[in-house]
Amino acid sequence: AGTVAVVVLTRLARRLTGPTLLGLLAGLLLAVAGFSFTLGRIGLLDVFLQVFVVSAVACLVVDRDQVRQRVRDGADRVTTTGFRLGPRGWRIAAGVLFGCACAVKWSGVWFLALFAVLSLFWDRAAWREAGVPRPTWTALRRGLPGATWALAVVPVLTYLASFAGWFRGENAQGRHWAAENPDTSFGFVPDALRSLWHMHGEWLDFHSGLSSPHPWESSPWSWLVDGRPILLWNPQGLTDAAGDQVVRYMLMLGTPTLWFLFTPALLWLGWRVLVRHDQAAVVALTAIAAGWGTWFLNLDRTMFIFYMAPALPFFVLAVVLVLQDVLGPPAASALRRQVGLAVVCLYVAVVVVTFAFFHPVLTGQPLSNAEWLQRMWLPSWF
């Protein structure tokens, strides 16, 4: 799943920015992110959430481009209320993938909600570019019915399909709750669906009130600076042939030289959105709001750094957009572009070397105590 996420991000970044170089940089940076590398190796649920989310967003961006092209190609048919755009398979694919994301973890619903709204704004922008006098009304009339199906009904059906085993299992948790409680409301609803609704209420109550302390918990603020990574493995009492201490320490740690650029990149995203109205920045900022910003809604909950996994590709995309500006616009002088390319190459090389340096603590390789301490840059990593 982690490998697929790298490939999809490469394609998405290329589509959003244009140059193949920037797409390749996005894929490379995600591959050497440390955190993403470890997450993919251990197969934590969040890596599947990550790949479904980034794939769904990529499908919606393709749909946006196709709609824009269809509107341009049909310029001679544009009326005051637009015209029918035809099938939008990429939007349906996005709905399926968002449904899969929600089936992995409920936090996927934030991505679905925000990008469903953004998709309608993209439709409005296409109609406005075509000169339609009332683009908002046209976007709602031409886009909302299909969006309701693709980004509301299809995700729900996909989500329900993920419970096929639960529906078929006689011993599934809470499967027969409705039969055991026949006097509950909405008796006309099939027992299986009422049981599933009840279990969702139980699960929601549990996760909303989950506040038990944990030695490796962290707050969303700290995620941006690798404040509290997760220790995955640390066997004790190991020694080498000479009797010296051996440390094997597997840490879910983001590559620091990449991670420490996330906060400046986030601020740069805001500038690109407000000043340039840049659509690539809008995509990244929307995803970061869904995958990182929403965790601030309940700070009393026990949280861990791996919760930011679905937002990570978009933080990487934010860094790539910074590198795009460092590289310079195509119209810049040759010297400006050469200097920019040198700076970009130097930074990427530093990130790759840093990843290689931390690789032993990402994979739990044997280290001497001194070698291990060299890689513990912050006290909170112990």
N, C-alpha and C positions, 0 to 999 in steps of 0.2 A: 504493500500500500504506500509506503514511503517513497519508493521508486516511482510509482505512478504519479504521486503528487509532484515530484520534481519535474517529470515530463510535462504534466498539465500546466504547471506554473510557467515553464519555459514558453509554451505556446501562448498562454494568456498574456504574459509580459510582452512578447513579440507583437501580439495583436494590439495591445494597448499603446505601445510606444513606437512601433514601426521597425527599428533596426533589429536584425537577427542577433547582433552582438548583445544587446540589452536583454533579450530573451534568454540567451545562453548564460549571461551573468546571473540572472534571477535563479535559474535552475542550479547553477554551480553553488551559489551562496546558500540555497536551501539544503543542498546535499552536504555542505560542510558546516551546517549550523550547529553541530554538536548535539543539541537538544533533539532536533528532528532525527538525526542519525541514531541516537540511543532509543528514541521512541519507536522508530521503525524496527529496530533489532529485537526489542522485547515484545512487540505486538500489542501494546496497550490499546484499549478501545479508542482512545483519542486520535490515534493515527488514522483510523478508518473514518472518524468524523472529519478529520482534516482533508482526506482525499475526496470524500463526497462533497464537502463544501466548496473546495477550490474547483472541482469539476463542474458543479452546478453553476457557480459564478461564471466560469469559462463558457458554458453553454448559453447563458443569458447574454453575455457580451457578443457572442456570435449572432444570436437572435437580434440584438440591437443593430448590428452592422447590416444584417440582411434586411431588416425593416427599413432602415435608412436608404439602402440601395433600391428597394422596391418602390419607395416613395419617389425617389429621384427618377427612376426609370419610367414611372407612371405620371410624370409631370403634366403630360397632355391630357390626363384623365382626372386630374385633381379638381374637385368641386368644393363648394363651401363646407361640405361635410366629409371631405376626403373620399376614399374608395376602399373596397374590401382588399385586405392585404393577403388573403389566402392562408394556407396551412403554415403553422409556425412550429415545426417539429423540434427545433432546438429549445424552445420555451417549454414544451412538454417534457423533453429530456431533463431540463433543469428541474422541473417539478418532481420527476421521479427521483432524481439525485438528492434534492432537498428532503424528500420523504425518507430516503435511506439515511440521511444525516440525522434526522429527528429520531429514527428508529434506533440509531446507535446511542445518541444522547439527546436529551430534550433541549439542550442549549442550541441545537441546530435550528430551532424555531425562530430564533432572533435573526439569523441569516435569511431565512425564508421570508420573514415579515418585511425586513428592510429592503431586500432586493426586489421583492414583489412591487413595492412602492416605487423604487428606483426605476424599474422596468417601465412603469407607466409614465414616469417623467421622461424617459428616453423616447417613448412614443410621441409624447407631446413635443419634444424638441424636433423630431423628424417632421411632424406636421407643420410646426412653426417655420422651419426652414423652407418648406414647400409653399409657404405663403397662405396657408389656410387662415381665415379671419378669426376663428375661435378654436385654437389648437387644443386647449384643455378639454373642451366639450368633445371635440373630434377624437382625442385620445381615449376619453372615457367611452364614447360610443363604439369606436372601432376596436379598442383594445381591452376594455374591462371584461366583457363577456368571456373572451378567450383566456384572459388572465385568471379569471375566477376558476375556470376549468383547469388550466395548466398549473397554476400556483396556489390553488386551494383544494380543489377536489382530488386531483391526481396525487399530491403529497399525502393527503389523508388516506386514500386508498392504498398507496404504497406502504404507509405506516402500518395500517391494519394488516396488510399482507405479511408483514414481518412477524405478526402474532399467530401465523398459521399453526406453528407447533403448539402454542398455548391453547388455541381453540380445539385442537385435536387431542391434547393430553388430558387424560382423566385425572391425573394427579397434579396438574399444573396449579401453581399458587393462586388461590381464590377463584378457581375455575367454576366452582359450583356455589359461589356466594349467593347468587340470586335465588337459586332453588332452595337454599337454606333460610332465606329471608324473603318469603313471597309477598309480604305485606308492604314492601317498600314502594316508593313513588314510581310512576311511569311503568306500570305493570304490563302495558301493551308492548313494550320493547322486549325483544328476545332475551332470554336469560343470559346467554353468553355475552351479549353486548352490555347488559346491565352489570354483570360481574366484572367485565373489563373496565367499565367506567368507575366502579367502586374501587378496584385495585389501583387505578390511576390516582384517585383521591388519596389512597393510603400512601402510595409512593411519593406523591407531591408533599404531603404532610411530613413525611420522614425527611426528605431532602431539604425542604424549606427550613426545618428546625435543626438540621445537622450542625451542631456547634461544639462537639467534643474536641478538646485540645489534642494536638498531634505535634510531635517534635519537628516535623518537616513541613508544617503548614506555612503558608505565606499569603501576603495580601497582593492584590492586583498591581499596586504601585511598585512593589519590589520585583515583579516579573520583568519589567523593562530593563533592569540592570543586573539580572542574574542574582537577585538578592538572596533567594533561598531555594537552591536546586534540590532535587530529591536524591537521597542516598538509596541505591537499589540493592547493593551487595557489598558486604565488608566482613569476610570471614576473619576470625581472630586467631592469634597464636601461631601464625605462619613464620617459618624461618628457612633460610637457605642452607646449603651444605656446610657452610662455615658457622652456622648458628646465629647469623645476624637476622634481624627482623625483616620480614617481607610484608609489604602492604599491598593488598588487592582491594581496590576502592572503585566501585562502579557508580558514577554520579550522572544523573540526568541534568547535564549542564550545557547551556548555550555557549557557543564560541564567543568569548568576551569581546574581541575586537569587532565582531559583527553586532553583538547585543548592545554594546554601549553606544552605538549609533542610532538605536531605535528612537530614543526620545528626541534628538535633533531632527531625525527624519520625519517624525510625527508632526513636529512644529512646521517643517518645510511643506508637508502635505497640506496643512491648513492654509499656508500662504498660497500655494498653487491653486487651491480651490477658490479662495476668496479673491485673489487678484487675477489669476489667469482663467478661472473657470475650467480648469483642466479636468477632462473626463477620466483619465487614468488615475489621477489623485482622488477623484470622487469615488471610484470603485474601491481603491485601497482604504480610504477613510471610512467608507460605509462598512466594509468587512471588519475593520479594526473596532469600530463602534459596536458591532454585533458580537464579536468574539472576545473582546477585552473590556470595552466600556460597560457592558451590561452586568459584569460581575460586581460593579460598584453599587448595584441596587440592593444588595444584601451582604454588607460587609461583616455581619456577625456570623455568617456561615463559615464552616471549615473549608478552606480552599488550598489548592496546590498549584504549582507553576505549570503542570501539564494541562491545566484547564485552558491555557492560551494556545494550545496546539492548532486549532482550526484558524486562528488569527495569524499564526506565524508566517505562512506564505505571503500574507499581505503586508506584514512588517518588512519582510524581505523585499517585496515590491516597492515599498516606500523608500528603502535604501537605494534600490535600483533607480528610482526617479531622481533621487539626489545625485547619483552618479551620472545620470543623463544630463543634468545641468552642469556638472563638473566637466563632462565631456565637451559641452558646448553645442550650440545649434548648428545645423548643416551649413548655414550661410556664414558662419564665423570664418576667420582667416585660418590658413593652414597651420600657422604657428600656434594659434589658440587651440585648435583641435589636437595638435600633437602634444602640447603641454597637458591638456585635459585628459587625453588618452593615457599619457604616462602616469598621471596621478591616479586614474582609475585602476590601471594595471598594478601599480604599487599597492594600492589599498587591498585589492582582491588577493594579491600575493601574500600580504600580511595576514589576511583572514585564513587563507589556506594553510600557511605555516603555523598559525596559532591552533588551528584544528588538529594538525599533525602533532603538535606539542601536547595537546590535551587528550589525544587519542587513547593513551594508556588508562586514563581515569574514566573514559567513556566506555571502555570495554573490559575493565577489571584486570588489566595486565599486571604481572608482578613488578613492583617497584621497591627500591630501598626507601627507608623513611625519609632520607634527604630528598630523593627524587619526587616523592609524593608531596612533601612540603613545598617544593618549588611550584607545584601546580595548584596549591590552595591559596589563591590570591586574596580571598576575603574571609574574615572570621566566620561568617555565616555559612560557609561551605563545609565546615567541619560537622 
